[in-house]
Structure formats: C-alpha cells, structure tokens
Amino acid sequence: MALEYWVEFFEDLQHIRGRSNNTVMAYRRDLELY
C-alpha cells in the first residue's frame, strides 16, 4: 500500500520542519481513519 510511502514522506518532512510534528500526527490520524 501507499502508507509506507506516506510514512517515509512524513519522516522527511519532520527532518526538514521539526516544528511540523503536530501536522504530521494529524495527517497520520487521518490516514488511519481513512
């Protein structure tokens, strides 16, 4: 599935934007619900 790709993408975002952890967590929640 594309979940693994999204997880890697979000991890890269965390490295680039360390303060976007809340946004990443929100997206992961949406993915889990979706």
N, C-alpha and C positions, 0 to 999 in steps of 0.2 A: 504493500500500500504506500501511499504518498506520505503517510505520517512520519516515517523515518526521515524523508527529505525535509519535511517541515521542521522537525526537531533539530536537524543539523542547521537549517537556515536560522532558526531562532537562536541557537547557540552562537552562531556567528554574530547575530545582532547584539547579543549580550556582550561579546568581546568588543564590538565597535561602540555600543552605547550601554555602559554599565548601569546607567540610571533608568533603563527601559525594562527592568526586571518585572515591574508591575504589569506593563503592557504584554510582555511575553507570557506571564502567568495567565492573564485574561484570555489571550489567544489560545493557550493550551486548554483552558476550561471550555472555550467554545468548541475546540476540536473534539474534546471528549464528549461533549453533549451532542455534537454533530456526528 
